[in-house]
Amino acid sequence: MIAVADIPVEPDAPEARRWVLEELSRPEYREAEPTWFDRLAVAVRDWLADLLSGSGGLSGDVVLALVVVLVIAAVVVGLLVFGVPRLRRRRRASATPLFDDGDTRTLAELRRAADAAAAAGRYDLAVEERFRAIVRALADRELLRPSPGTTAHGFARSATTAFPTFSDRLADAADAFDAVRYLGRAGTADEASRLASLDRDLGAAAPATPAGLAGLAREAAGPADGDTAVERTGAPA
């Protein structure tokens, strides 16, 4: 406030009013004023209090219905203003190991590793890393759910549930992975190229079902009769 000692003369009424208005226009006073939301909240609170007190002459059922409508309206307004909250149903890609070897690399890391291996002519490693990238990509899309003991062909069958038109290519990819991973066969440039193409095509394709989990559920119950001897061992992929 203005100190008395700073006032040289006693102001008249218009001058005093001008001083008061100037004082109240300072930022600290403006910031202390209630916002439109504060005023709206107070108005709604007072109206509800008036209804609940019975002064509005409304029955209890009507009041309850009005309260429900107001709550729903508040939720709708909140969604419009702040947007729909994004549920974090997906875990981080790196949090779920692939196969049984604890591989927690992200999709980007696996794809970079596959590209680097192919560029260096290490096609067996390129095939292995690219297949892992395919599995990681489907897991990130929640079309697969990696679990211990699931084999390469188990993943291929589960992916076929979501992408039936890719069944042959997925089976070939699993064969190539098993061959270089377990049988010691050298990978080829053609295999590395086919798996890279499969990775791209699956990424651009829409699943035929909401989630390809039926095959994975069967795999969790045990290896199918068509699994190879290598897969039956449950060796890490």
Secondary structure, 3 states (H helix, E strand, C coil): CCCHHHCCCCCCHHHHHHHHHHHHCCHHHHHHCCCHHHHHHHHHHHHHHHHHCCCCCCCHHHHHHHHHHHHHHHHHHHHHHHCCCCCCCCCCHHHCCECCCCECCCHHHHHHHHHHHHHCCCHHHHHHHHHHHHHHHHHHCCCCCCCCCCCHHHHHHHHHHHCHHHHHHHHHHHHHHHHHHCCCCCCCHHHHHHHHHHHHHHHHCCCCCCCCCHHHHHHHHCCCCCCCHHHHCCCCC
